[in-house]
Structures are given as structure tokens and as C-alpha cells.
Amino acid sequence: MILTFFDQFSSPYFLGVPLILLSMLAPTLLLPTPNNRWITNRLSTLQLWLISTITKQLMTPLNKPGHKWALILMSLMTLLLSINLLGLLPYTFTPTTQLSMNMALALPLWLATLLTGLRNQPTASLGHLLPEGTPTPLVPALIMIETISLFIRPLALGVRLTANLTAGHLLIQLISTATITLLPMMPMVSILTATILLLLTILEVAVAMIQAYVFVLLLSLYLQENI
């Protein structure tokens, strides 16, 4: 039974081809088709308003050079948001439950923010490793602690996204299994469990959106320290 619960986190194959490739291409279906009337329907208008609002929210704390990152950060958020929400549909696979994929997104972008700071303002970037006013005997220990916390950042980004989505999917599967099992024996308890499942599904939709936003927000904060 335990193996069947975790089978949902393994990528399905069809004719030897991993279907994760198709699921990662699915968000491109949300891109509007260029034409003479770009905003042609309510969906495109809603997408444009949402992207504009989130971009302003992320870029407000950053100075003008940091605004060059707006396109890549919003593209990343659109990708994560789409994959997280599509993964809640039945008979689908969520690539962001894989730590390997999340680390492949977190590590290069974190490294890019770090190298940007070291190139543009190396003194200020290295100054983050030692808080101002630190007593002299604590300097070596604090530098070591801050260095470790700096290199843990990409791992924390990837693990946070993986853990939250994995826990939510496991809870949904456990409660849905309990609902089906209890239906012939205790219908009233099964109905109560189904109600809990509905509320949990709504919660997971919110978690999917929040985790995508938190991932990009933390990257923007790391960028803010280095520009």
C-alpha cells in the first residue's frame, strides 16, 4: 500500500517516452496567439492583469538594474504556477514534486544572483558574511555560519517546494482512499471524509499558488541583496 501511495511521484512512460516532457510543455498552451487584437478575450485580459500586478509586487523593492530580471522571474513563476495547478488534476503527474527538477531551477538562478553581486559590488556582497558590530572573537565563527547559510539557500528553495507539494498530494491520496474504503461500510463517515477531501483540495490549490510565488519572491530577495 505504501508503494502505491508513492507511485504517483514517479513519471509515467508511454512507448518508452517519459510523459514528464509533455507535462512541462503544457503551460505553453496558456500563451496567447499573437494577432492584430492582442487582448481578444477575458482570459488574456486576466493573464495580463495578473502578470502586471505580480511584476510590480516583485520589482518594487529592486533598483533599476534589477528590473532586467522581470522577464525571467515572471516566466519562472508562470511555469511553476501552471505545473503546480495542472498536477492537481486526476491522472496527472507533477514535475515539481521531484527534488531534481526543483534544484535544477533553484541552483542556477541562485548562483546567477550571487555572481551578479560579486561582479558588480564584491565588497558589499562579501560584507553580508559578517554583520556590522560583531565582536572580534566571534568573527571566524560568524563568517563560517553565514557562508553555510548562503550555500544552503538553493537547497532550501528546492526542498521547500518539493516537501509542500509532496505532503499535499499524499494527504489527498490518503483521504480519498479512506473515502472510497469507508463508503460501503459507513456512508455517513465517508461523506464527512469526502467533505474534508474537498476542503483539502481547495487548500492545495492555494498552496500550489503560494509556493510558486514564494519561490520567485525569495529569488527576488536574494537578487536584492546583490544589486
C-alpha positions as CSV (number, residue, x, y, z in Angstrom):
1,M,0.0,0.0,0.0
2,I,2.9,2.4,0.8
3,L,4.4,1.8,-2.6
4,T,1.1,2.6,-4.3
5,F,1.0,6.0,-2.5
6,F,4.4,7.0,-3.7
7,D,3.9,5.6,-7.2
8,Q,2.2,8.9,-8.1
9,F,5.6,10.7,-7.8
10,S,7.3,8.6,-10.5
11,S,7.0,9.8,-14.0
12,P,4.7,7.7,-16.2
13,Y,6.0,6.3,-19.5
14,F,4.3,5.8,-22.8
15,L,6.1,3.8,-25.5
16,G,9.3,4.4,-23.6
17,V,8.9,8.2,-23.6
18,P,8.6,9.9,-20.2
19,L,5.4,11.9,-20.1
20,I,7.0,14.5,-17.8
21,L,8.2,16.1,-21.1
22,L,4.6,16.6,-22.2
23,S,3.5,17.9,-18.8
24,M,6.3,20.5,-18.8
25,L,5.2,21.7,-22.2
26,A,1.6,22.1,-21.2
27,P,1.9,25.6,-19.7
28,T,2.7,26.9,-23.2
29,L,-1.0,26.3,-24.0
30,L,-1.7,29.4,-21.9
31,L,0.3,31.7,-24.1
32,P,-1.9,33.9,-26.3
33,T,-1.6,33.7,-30.0
34,P,-0.2,37.0,-31.5
35,N,-2.7,38.8,-33.8
36,N,-3.9,42.3,-34.6
37,R,-6.1,42.3,-31.5
38,W,-3.8,41.0,-28.8
39,I,-6.3,41.2,-25.9
40,T,-9.1,39.3,-27.5
41,N,-10.9,37.6,-24.6
42,R,-11.3,37.7,-20.8
43,L,-8.6,35.0,-20.2
44,S,-5.9,37.1,-22.0
45,T,-7.1,40.2,-20.1
46,L,-6.9,38.3,-16.7
47,Q,-3.5,36.9,-17.5
48,L,-2.2,40.4,-18.4
49,W,-3.6,42.0,-15.3
50,L,-2.2,39.2,-13.1
51,I,1.3,39.3,-14.6
52,S,1.4,43.1,-14.3
53,T,0.3,43.0,-10.7
54,I,2.8,40.4,-9.6
55,T,5.6,42.0,-11.6
56,K,5.0,45.3,-9.8
57,Q,5.0,43.5,-6.5
58,L,8.3,41.7,-7.1
59,M,10.1,44.6,-8.8
60,T,9.2,47.4,-6.4
61,P,12.0,46.6,-3.8
62,L,14.6,46.4,-6.6
63,N,16.5,49.2,-8.2
64,K,16.5,49.8,-11.9
65,P,19.3,47.3,-12.8
66,G,17.2,44.6,-11.1
67,H,14.3,45.2,-13.4
68,K,16.2,43.3,-16.1
69,W,15.2,40.1,-14.2
70,A,11.5,40.8,-14.5
71,L,11.0,38.6,-17.6
72,I,12.9,35.6,-16.3
73,L,11.2,35.8,-12.8
74,M,7.7,36.1,-14.2
75,S,8.4,33.3,-16.7
76,L,9.6,31.1,-13.9
77,M,6.5,31.9,-11.8
78,T,4.2,31.2,-14.7
79,L,5.9,27.8,-15.3
80,L,5.7,26.8,-11.6
81,L,2.2,28.1,-11.1
82,S,0.9,26.2,-14.2
83,I,2.7,22.9,-13.4
84,N,1.6,23.0,-9.7
85,L,-2.1,23.6,-10.6
86,L,-2.1,21.1,-13.5
87,G,-0.6,18.5,-11.1
88,L,-3.8,18.6,-9.0
89,L,-5.9,17.2,-11.9
90,P,-6.7,13.5,-11.8
91,Y,-4.3,11.1,-13.6
92,T,-1.6,13.8,-14.0
93,F,2.0,13.9,-12.9
94,T,3.5,16.9,-11.0
95,P,7.2,17.5,-12.1
96,T,7.7,19.9,-9.2
97,T,7.4,17.1,-6.7
98,Q,10.8,15.9,-7.9
99,L,13.7,17.4,-6.0
100,S,16.0,17.1,-9.0
101,M,13.8,19.4,-11.1
102,N,13.4,22.0,-8.3
103,M,17.1,22.0,-7.7
104,A,17.8,22.4,-11.4
105,L,15.7,25.6,-11.2
106,A,16.9,26.9,-7.9
107,L,20.7,26.3,-8.1
108,P,21.4,28.2,-11.4
109,L,19.2,31.2,-10.6
110,W,20.7,31.5,-7.0
111,L,24.2,31.2,-8.5
112,A,23.3,33.9,-11.0
113,T,22.2,36.3,-8.3
114,L,25.4,35.6,-6.3
115,L,27.7,36.1,-9.3
116,T,25.9,39.3,-10.2
117,G,26.7,40.7,-6.8
118,L,30.3,39.5,-6.8
119,R,30.8,41.1,-10.2
120,N,29.1,44.5,-9.6
121,Q,29.8,45.1,-5.9
122,P,32.1,42.5,-4.5
123,T,32.8,44.4,-1.2
124,A,29.1,44.7,-0.3
125,S,28.3,41.1,-1.3
126,L,31.1,39.7,0.8
127,G,30.1,42.2,3.6
128,H,26.9,40.2,4.1
129,L,29.0,37.3,5.6
130,L,30.0,39.5,8.6
131,P,27.3,41.5,10.4
132,E,28.3,45.0,11.4
133,G,29.4,45.4,15.0
134,T,30.4,41.7,15.5
135,P,32.8,41.1,18.4
136,T,36.3,40.2,17.3
137,P,36.3,36.7,18.9
138,L,33.1,35.7,17.1
139,V,34.3,36.8,13.6
140,P,35.6,33.4,12.4
141,A,32.5,31.5,13.7
142,L,30.0,34.0,12.2
143,I,31.8,34.0,8.8
144,M,31.5,30.2,8.8
145,I,27.9,30.2,9.8
146,E,26.9,32.9,7.2
147,T,28.8,31.1,4.5
148,I,27.0,27.8,5.3
149,S,23.6,29.6,5.4
150,L,24.5,31.2,2.0
151,F,25.1,27.9,0.3
152,I,22.1,26.3,1.9
153,R,19.7,28.8,0.2
154,P,19.3,26.9,-3.1
155,L,18.8,23.6,-1.2
156,A,16.1,25.3,1.0
157,L,14.4,26.6,-2.2
158,G,14.2,23.2,-3.8
159,V,13.3,21.2,-0.6
160,R,10.6,23.7,0.4
161,L,8.7,23.4,-2.9
162,T,9.2,19.6,-3.0
163,A,8.1,19.0,0.5
164,N,5.0,21.1,0.4
165,L,3.7,19.7,-2.8
166,T,4.6,16.1,-1.9
167,A,2.8,16.3,1.5
168,G,-0.3,17.8,-0.1
169,H,-0.5,15.1,-2.7
170,L,0.0,12.3,-0.2
171,L,-2.8,13.7,2.1
172,I,-5.2,14.0,-0.8
173,Q,-4.5,10.3,-1.8
174,L,-4.8,9.1,1.8
175,I,-8.1,10.8,2.4
176,S,-9.5,9.8,-1.0
177,T,-8.5,6.2,-0.3
178,A,-10.2,6.4,3.1
179,T,-13.4,7.9,1.5
180,I,-13.7,5.0,-1.0
181,T,-13.0,2.3,1.6
182,L,-15.5,3.6,4.1
183,L,-18.3,4.2,1.6
184,P,-19.8,0.6,1.7
185,M,-19.3,0.2,5.5
186,M,-20.0,3.7,7.0
187,P,-21.6,6.0,4.4
188,M,-22.0,9.0,6.8
189,V,-18.4,8.8,7.8
190,S,-17.5,8.5,4.1
191,I,-19.5,11.7,3.3
192,L,-17.7,13.5,6.2
193,T,-14.3,12.4,4.8
194,A,-15.3,13.5,1.3
195,T,-16.1,16.9,2.7
196,I,-12.7,17.1,4.3
197,L,-11.2,16.0,1.0
198,L,-12.9,18.8,-0.8
199,L,-11.6,21.4,1.7
200,L,-8.1,19.9,1.5
201,T,-8.2,20.2,-2.3
202,I,-9.1,23.9,-2.1
203,L,-6.3,24.3,0.4
204,E,-3.9,22.5,-2.0
205,V,-4.9,24.9,-4.8
206,A,-3.9,27.8,-2.6
207,V,-0.7,26.0,-1.6
208,A,0.2,25.4,-5.2
209,M,-0.1,29.2,-6.0
210,I,1.6,30.3,-2.8
211,Q,4.6,28.1,-3.2
212,A,5.2,29.3,-6.8
213,Y,5.0,32.9,-5.5
214,V,7.3,32.2,-2.5
215,F,9.9,30.5,-4.7
216,V,10.1,33.5,-7.0
217,L,9.8,36.0,-4.1
218,L,12.8,34.5,-2.3
219,L,14.9,34.7,-5.6
220,S,14.0,38.3,-5.9
221,L,15.1,38.9,-2.3
222,Y,18.4,37.2,-3.0
223,L,18.8,39.4,-6.0
224,Q,18.0,42.5,-4.0
225,E,21.0,41.7,-1.7
226,N,23.4,41.6,-4.6
227,I,22.5,44.6,-6.7
